[in-house]
Amino acid sequence: MNQISSVSDRAMNRPIDRPSASAVSSAASAASDLAGAQPAARAASRPLAVARVDRIAKVLEATGSASVADLAETLGVSRETIRRDLKHLASQGKANLVHGGATHRGAQPAEPSLDTRIAANVEGKAMIGRMAATLVRDGMVLMIDSGSTTFGLVAALLHFTDLTVITNSLPIAAQMCRSPGIRVIMLGGEIDGNDEAAFGVETIAAIAISASIWCFLGLAACRRREI
């Protein structure tokens, strides 16, 4: 017991080793350098991010669209980085987000408004609608795309008494939901004011889990492919 007390007394009476002033100064300088390096690294990365976003914007403008995978491979960054860049461009009105990538958003609509297109060639579109309606039977589940020609199909379907219609078009949904024999399912997504319809990742995801027998699509253009 006396030995333990003696050791304890010596330990208590032993002077504490204090670092020298130069050591304290060196440690403080190192900590300051480390703290300053992080903002400097972030500041250095900003021009790189700006240049990358600008390059993506130019790719979209030149090609019309680009995938996340292709952009990530071309620019040597992660797909998550590309997704953030595309969201930034979309917030600036320079891109439209789609499943797996983005498309270029021009300053002006690529085509006339839906109202203008509906008013053009009314009889021709009504004839197409009547012919398409001959394929439909009560009890079917239909998917109808947005557009002025597919809108011409609406009048030819209103007499059915047992249909389910899935659509991304606001005007088509509004017209068809007034018919007591037609059940309407509206696809989600971002509403395009020019087309008055939903588009984007959410729309595609909703389509993926929807089951329909017939799908009526509107075409803006078609290209003949040689075989």
Summary of the structure (lengths in Angstrom):
residues: 227
radius of gyration: 32.2
end to end distance: 101.1
largest distance: 113.7
contacts: 571
relative contact order: 0.08
helix: 51%
strand: 15%
